[in-house]
Amino acid sequence: MPPVIPSSMVNPARTVFGRGTADSLLAESSAFGERGVLVHGASLRSSGALSRLMDGAPASLSVETWECPGGEPTLDHLAGLRSFARESGALWVAGVGGGSVMDLGKACAGLTTAAGDLVAYHNGAAIERPGVPFIAAPTTAGSGSEAAMVSVLTNTATGIKKSFRHPFMAPRLVILDSNLLASAPAHVIAHSGMDALTQAVESYLSRNAMWLSETLSLKAVKLVNTSLETVYADPSAACADDLMLGAHMAGLALSYARLGVVHGLAHPLGERYHIAHGHICALCLPAALRFNRDAVPDKYATLSEAVGGELFERVETLLEKLEVSSPLIGQPPPDDADFIAEVLGSGSTKANPRDVGPDDVKALLAELFQTG
Ligand SMILES: [Fe+2]
């Protein structure tokens, strides 16, 4: 009999949902201390949303801002941000942005007081003591990173992308305000939305899934499926609330149940071919669905029912409507043992409902690169 809930469950301490709730982000953050750092991306500044947030700061609060340099987040970025936060005397860190901003802000908050080397923590050394509170307000829907105690960063010296993971890193406050989606470019809505859908599907099919995660995953699939195309056309559409909630529920579900082979492939492929996380997940999802379909026929049928048609076909249609194209086709696929070992060693691949071996990885790559 599978468990009803995970044997160890970590959640954000408080979650606030609704349009306009981000306006009070800094007032809420001031409860954690009079000095803090707000981490953000370039678009928050250029859209004017950062100024509006800063206008809501109480007079007694000292807030420094740190802009993410863009691209996939790395240990070097984290080292720079952590030095900045320490020099600022930050008593909390807020992340207002997409998955990269969230992962950097969260790791910075969790490791602010840590004495050891960042590379050692990235390689699995235990985090000895709590850092400072982390406040999360996603501007994409999304990675679901705001729901989880995990931060995925790349070590540029080794090229390996993996997670910091510790209950100390769970956000103290999450603000889900779909007004923040309004400034996201269309391709970011498409890619991050496909990441959310992939995470909902993979957490549902995961071999670690249980009643609680399955319930969240299935609701997330429905919410993302019915809202993504509309929000892609108009990020201020009313159903942006559904997309934001769906992405958050998928984030919670994956933190309980983990993921599958899409995410096992997405990390090393995204790193090698310089493709954003949501984009590479979108490209890998159809091949993974074909690979898994016959191993979990009942669950696959339930997912198909949830999207109102055959799941694989629905995903293909969605990719077309969202204008997701593949930069992999025409490039040589990776053929080295290190790549395959990284895919097979991933916690996501290990949670895939069908066992994955080296030949399976090669077959999936042949499909993705259309070399088969
Ligand atoms: Fe993802």
Residues whose N, C-alpha, C, O or C-beta is under 5 A from the ligand:
A	BS01	LIG	D195
